Amino acid sequence: MREIKIQPAKGKLGVLLPGLGAVSTTFIAGVLAVRKGLAKPFGSLTQLNHIRLGRRDENRNPLIKELIALSDMNDLYFAAWDLFEDNAYESAVNAGVLELSLLDQLKDELSAIKPFKAVFEKKYVKRLDGSYVKKYSNKYEAYEALREDIRNFKKANNLDRMIMVWSGSTEIFLKASEVHKTIESFEKGLRENHPDIAPSMIYAWAAIAEGVAYANGAPNLSADLPAMYQFADKMNVPLAGKDFKTGQTLMKTILAPGLKARMLGIGGWFSTNILGNRDGEVLDDPGSFKTKEESKLSVLEQILQPQLYPDLYKDLYHKVRINYYPPRKDNKEGWDNIDIFGWLGYPMQIKIDFLCRDSILAAPIILDLVLFLDLAQRAKFKGIQEWLSFYFKSPIYAPGLYPEHDLFIQLMKLKNTLRVMAGEQEITHLGLDYYI
Ligand SMILES: NC(=O)c1ccc[n+]([C@@H]2O[C@H](COP(=O)([O-])OP(=O)(O)OC[C@H]3O[C@@H](n4cnc5c(N)ncnc54)[C@H](O)[C@@H]3O)[C@@H](O)[C@H]2O)c1
């Protein structure tokens, strides 16, 4: 097996967050609360998950963070950008996810996190209006201004390494075009203000240019472009994305592999949501919804493989709806009606009513991505990090492959990558050697 050299996880790790809204502030406040011993980091693999090593009769099950050096939560430093000037405390209060009694215990540290002005254009997120925006005459200038913010933050806090996670709003649907093909065409596009270059792409380009690993928590393309892959490769930067896998899609990628494993057919899967946070308001715009819809729809097709099982899945009617409903705030309700059929075609139904909390599900994903991307960076991994597909609705993947959506395959991929990084044997679950 190839030995993978990993730099030690020493020193300070900067976390750069474009977008200081519900998810970002729930993540930051959560890290601060855990550091103070006020709460536990439930939902985070890097903090809680054990990993089996070797044969089953060896009983070796260390925590992931005992197997492989991850940065300590105490070494994280936060920076953000937003088009609203609210600091992290004000934004967290406004998001209404965490109780005031908790936020008030973290008030000094949260209030000290003030966003940089955003690179923002309304045409890419139609439902937002904010004035706390950088002035630039072309997108190249915007890119340079972001690079300067990154460098200033690094210097001011004497940081060793940094990670960027896009936690900004979902932008309108864009397709990859000529301008996204090569490093040269993209840089030309930045100078010429090309309309196919959205703000999230400018942040990603700035991160890569500064040697900072980048993950995209939203469904917009951002770094999922050939030019970005080439640039990340050139700059030795790891990339991950896109769209955090949290509520309804998490359930889908847990349930669909199970139904398929038992060769049960699916005639229809209707998913609808009500949510009332700012994300819900942004997604009320058809342009932003289209981006989200594409991301949410793609998972079943890949998991169920209708081309291999036409009788079971070819006619599946899959519909996804998101309804903005302010009274519900961040506490989304996601309903699924699944029409399935079994032996001889007899129909059955499954109903799911998931009363979830969007940002509570997303925050530990950011923590894990930060720590795992930092690990990838220290291991000199570059480009697409498919082993982090576990965290995304629309995982990015190498050209010529297809994305892996099945949560259990994704988990195996993630854990085997960690085993290999640590010089341990990967686990196939074959188990024949216990009997033969
Ligand atoms: N919470 C979840 O379960 C979940 C799951 C998957 C994806 N996401 C995605 O994560 C993102 C954040 O979700 P949220 O609930 O925190 O939304 P939010 O609306 O509370 O926060 C997003 C923030 O980004 C800011 N923003 C928008 N464009 C920006 C730009 N160009 N530069 C800097 N800031 C910008 C907005 O002003 C806002 O404060 C959304 O795109 C959402 O679709 C969330």
The ligand as an ORCA input file, in Angstrom:
! r2SCAN-3c Opt
* xyz 0 1
  N     -29.775     24.123      6.239
  C     -29.778     23.101      5.442
  O     -30.247     22.032      5.788
  C     -29.161     23.215      4.077
  C     -29.029     22.054      3.331
  C     -28.449     22.126      2.072
  C     -28.022     23.337      1.586
  N     -28.185     24.456      2.317
  C     -27.742     25.702      1.714
  O     -26.876     26.389      2.580
  C     -26.978     27.777      2.270
  C     -27.150     28.556      3.568
  O     -28.388     28.221      4.181
  P     -28.964     29.127      5.353
  O     -30.155     28.440      5.872
  O     -27.867     29.515      6.260
  O     -29.445     30.404      4.535
  P     -29.486     31.908      5.060
  O     -30.334     32.631      4.072
  O     -29.850     31.980      6.493
  O     -27.983     32.387      4.939
  C     -27.340     32.633      3.723
  C     -26.579     33.932      3.880
  O     -25.791     34.117      2.706
  C     -25.766     35.487      2.430
  N     -25.318     35.645      1.057
  C     -26.005     35.422     -0.093
  N     -25.220     35.678     -1.165
  C     -24.018     36.046     -0.672
  C     -22.787     36.445     -1.280
  N     -22.676     36.501     -2.609
  N     -21.746     36.742     -0.468
  C     -21.863     36.686      0.893
  N     -23.006     36.343      1.507
  C     -24.069     36.014      0.728
  C     -27.180     35.954      2.746
  O     -27.240     37.340      2.969
  C     -27.493     35.148      3.997
  O     -27.187     35.846      5.191
  C     -28.156     27.937      1.297
  O     -27.663     28.036     -0.006
  C     -28.883     26.649      1.478
  O     -29.634     26.284      0.316
  C     -28.736     24.426      3.563
*
